[in-house]
């Protein structure tokens, strides 16, 4: 009776030790992992109007979790408070992935065709003009919880990964974008330089706003998953191949789109109108460096 009625699409573990599951019927459920209650449903979280495809637990607060759904909303939940979500924000397209910022406890990241940064300290602060019909704050507010959008792809982002030093995203448009989370004064955004040679390895003390990003064209087909360590990035696609790239080889990348906050949208449009070309425009390039791995 407690089981999901659709396919399980995402899993996470709360700081309190409970297993979170998200499913296609739009429900989130928490399950006990304790030996004497193993598998018992502890609580459920309802409110999404479509499939929930991503869920993440806060690394800083054991009761907080965030979910993303095909209803285009990102929702913040507190497992101590039954009922509706603590906060919700609306994107322009399906939410494909959600994460808490790995080193700044007040920020959440989500994605559709771009990666969006949200400020948990501004819950419900969006003006009415930036809200949906149901009052959900939407993208584009100059005073609301949405801070910036970056890693702009042509199609939906299938996955993004983030650690204290880097953000990487892959998309159904066949490309992968990478940017640094380090403060500008510490190191130029990777992968222009190898992190092995970086004099300072510290996470940023402020959210992403002015960091550059670099783009590689990993495939002519969908790129579905990525991962990275200090020196390499791996990208897996629907073509059954895993590509491995070395961060120290700048030939792998070309200049991507700038980070866009509410003020940057107009500047980008003006640049295109003046004949400056579209940011992140696709180019044909030969991938050099590490050999591709066939799987």
N, C-alpha and C positions, 0 to 999 in steps of 0.2 A: 504493500500500500504506500510505503514511503518512497519507493523507487521512482526514478525519473520515467517519463512517458515518451521521451525522445532520445536521440543519440547524445552521448556525452561529448562535449566539444572542448572543455578546458578543465584543468585541475590546479589546485594550489593548496598550500598548508598554512593555516592561520598561525600567528605567533602563540596562540593559546593551545596549539597542538591538534586542532580539528582539521579534517580534510574538507576542502571546498570542492564542489562539483558544479559545473554549469552545463546546461543542456539546451537542445533545440526547441523545447516547448516554452522557453523563456524563463525558466526557474533556476534559482541558485539554492543549493542545500549544503548544510554542514553536517559532517558525520564524525562520530567519536572514534578515536584511535586508541583509547584506553583498553587495556586487556579485558577488563570485566564488562565493558560496554562496546566492544569492537563492532563496528558496522551499524550501530544505532544512529538514527537521524536525530541530531540535536536541535536544529532549527532550520527554517527555510526562509528565503528572501524572495518576495514576489513584487512585481511592478513593471518589469520589462514587457513590451508588447510584441516581441519577436525573439528569435533565437539569440541566446547569449553565447558568444563565441570566444570570450576572453575573460579571465578573472585573475586578480593579483592581490596578494596579502601585503600589508604594510610591513617593511622591515623595522619600523620604529615604534609602531603602536599595535599591540597584539590583537586588538579588537577591530581594527579597520581593514576594509577590503574595498576594491574597486572592480566594477564589471563593465563590459562593453557589449553592445548588442546590435543586431541588424535593425532595431527600431531607431537607430542613429543617436542613441543616448549613451553617455557615460554616467554611471551612478556610483556614488560613494555610500557605503554601508557601515554601520557600527553594530557588531554582533551583540553588544550589550543592550541595544535598543530594538525591540520588536517593531514590526510594522514597515512603513515605507522607507525609502532611502533617505539618508541624511542630506544629500545634495544630488543634483543631476544637471548635466550639461548636454546640449544638442550639437551634433556635427552636421555637416552638409551631406554626408554619405554614410554608408554602413560603418560602424566601428569595427575594426579588424583586430586591434591589439591594444592592451592597456598595461601600464606599469607604473609603479611608484618610482619617483626619482631615487637612485641608489644612495645618494649622499645628502640630499636636502629634503627634510621631512615635510615640507609644506607644499610640495609640487607633485603633480601627477602627469604622466604622458599618455596620449592616446593617438590613434591613427585612423585615417581613411585613405585619401590620396596624398595626405601630408601627415607629418607628426605634429601634434598640438601639445602645448604646455599649459597646464591649468594651475591656478593658485588656490590652495585649500583655505587660505586666510580671507578670501573674498567670496565666500559662499553666498549665492543669491544676490550679489552686488550688481549684476547686469541691469542696465536700464530697460524699460518696457519695450523700447524700439528694437532691442536686440534679443527679445525673447520669442519663443514659439507661442502658438495659440494656448498651450497648457501652462504657460508661464516659465517653461524651462529656458534658462539662459543659453544663448546660442553664440556661435562664432561671430567675431567682428565687433565686439564691444570694446570701447576704449576705457571703460571703468570697471568691467566685470572680471570674472575669474580667468578668462582666456588671455594669456600673456603673449603668445607668439605661435607662429606656424613655420615649420621648416621641413627640409627633405621633401620637397614637392615633386611628386611623381605624376606621370600621365594617367596611370591606372591605380587601382586600389593597392595599398601596401599589404603584402601578405604576412609579413612579420617584421618586427624591429627588435633589436637587442640593445641593451644599455648597461654599462658598468660605470664606476666613478670617473673613468677617463674618456670613454668614447660612446657615441651613439651610431648605430648602423641600421639601415633599413633596406628591405628588398621588396620588389613590387612585381605585379603581373605585367608591367611594361618591360620586364627583362633586365632592369638595372638595379644596382646597389649603390646607396649613398652612405658616406661616412663623414662624421664631423667630430671634433674634439669637445669635451666637456671641461677641459682645463681653462682656468682664467687666462685671458689674452696675454697678460704679462709674464706668464710662466712658460708657455710654449706655443709655437705656431700650430694651428690645427692640423692634426694628422689626417691623411697619411703623407703629407709633404715631407715629413722627417720621421725617422725611426724612433719609437719610444725608448729603444735601448740607449740612444745617445742623448736623451732628454736630461738636462741637468736637474730638473725638479719634477717629481712625479706626484703632484697633489691635485685633488679634485677641485672644481670651481667652487667659489664661495657665493656665486650669484648665478641665476638661471641663464640658459642660452638666449642670447639676443643678437650678438654681433659676430658670432663665430662663422668662419668660412666652412663650406662643405665641399667634398669632392665626390665625383660620380664615376662609376665604372659600368660599362655595358657588359654584363655577365652572360647574357644569353639573348637569342632571338625569340625565346619563348618565356613562359612564366617562371620567375624565380620564387620559390616557395619557402625557403628557410635559409637562415644564415647563423653563423657563430664566429667568434674571433677570440684570439688571445693577444699577448703583447706584441707579436710580430706578424701574425698571419690572419687572414680573413677567409672563411669558407662559405661558399654559396651553392645551394642545391636547387635544381630545377626540375620541371616536369619532363624534361628530356632525358632524365635518368642519369645525369652527370653531376659531379661535385667539382667545382673550380676552386683552386687555392691561390690566393694572392698575397704577395709580400708587401707590407706597409712601407718598406723602405724604397720600393721601386715606384717613383712618381710617374713613370710612363704608363702605369696602369690606369691613371685617372685623368679626368678633364674637369675643368671648373664647372661647378654646378650652380644651382639657384641660390640666391642670397636668403638669409633668414628674414622672414616677413612678420613683423608685428602689425598692429592696426595702422601705423603710419607708413609702413613700407609698401602696402598694396598700391597706393596711388603712384608712388615713385616708380615702381616696376612697370605699371601701365604706361606712364609717360615715356619711359625708356624705350618701350616697344614702339610706341607711336612715333618716336623720333628716328626710328630705323635702327635701333640698337640691337635688335635680335632678341629672341626669346631665351630666357634663362634655362639652362639644363637641356638645350636642344640636342637631339641624338646625333652622334657622329659614328662613322665606321672607323674602327681602330683595331690594330693587331695586338693581342694580349701577349706580353712578354714576361719573362721571369720564371716562376715555378710552373712545373708541368701540371696539366690537368689530370685529375684522377677519375678514371672510368669506374662506375659502380653498376 
